């Protein structure tokens, strides 16, 4: 079976998605045609409808279209209904209905687990209160952390995000997972510091994170940046800040692994076959 797939965004030139999915294709012996499409906001709905009406099977959605693409879908997964955004569109081959799905949160959780970082019963700090944070909170909650604290330089953005994700009740083995602002965490929660620190902001300089230095963070915390680059030669501003300030060994990751894992989940949703992410990452790094 042949699959017509792609990724849309603005900009899109530097997307790794075509390369990743072509590696998946070779791995699984599944024939795909996966292309990157530069789509402007004004043309978003017409492009999506034309793509699927002309035999398209699936699309990945990247910035800035993750919210507005929903108006082009007919059905919505539970996670999309909760977060109000999608990064994957899937055509039902029987009904031709378009399902909106989000694989970002799954991608992050799988990337953490791959690095032996289990969110269970942990204290998590998320820096940023925009769409990137919104896309991963529910899947983090589903891994039973003790608490997720949100901080953002524009504090007015934090409260609506917290209201979107009320306390999630687990079974008797785990406490409820609450999402709170950083001030509530510092004031009302007994703590020994954050186990996991996730950057979901769009800060452009390492100095932009200096306001976070007073937050309690454990010596062996994991620092994870949802953005990605060459972590050694061209670290992201967040990773650069950690390198500058770190006095102890820490687990430091950027969003490369998350990118591959979320792509793998999209590929599986389209084809029914799960590719090998470790092999894919090795192929990308050695390319």
Buried (B, 14 or more C-beta within 10 A) or exposed (E): EEBBBBBBBBEBEEBBBBBBBBBBBEBBEBEBBBBBBEBEEEBBBEBBEEBBEEEBBBBBBBBBBBBBBBEBBEEBBEBBEBBBBBBBBBBEEEEEEBBBBBBBBBBBBBBBEBBEBBBEBBBBBBBBBBBBBBBBBBBBBBBBBBBBBBBBBEEEBBEEBBEBBEEBEBEEEBBEBBBBBBEBBBEEEEBEBBBBBBBBBBBEEBEBBEEBEEBEBBEEBBBBBBBBBEBEEEBBBBBBBBBEBEEEEBBBBBBBBBBBBBBBBBBBBBBEEEBBBEEBBEBBEEE
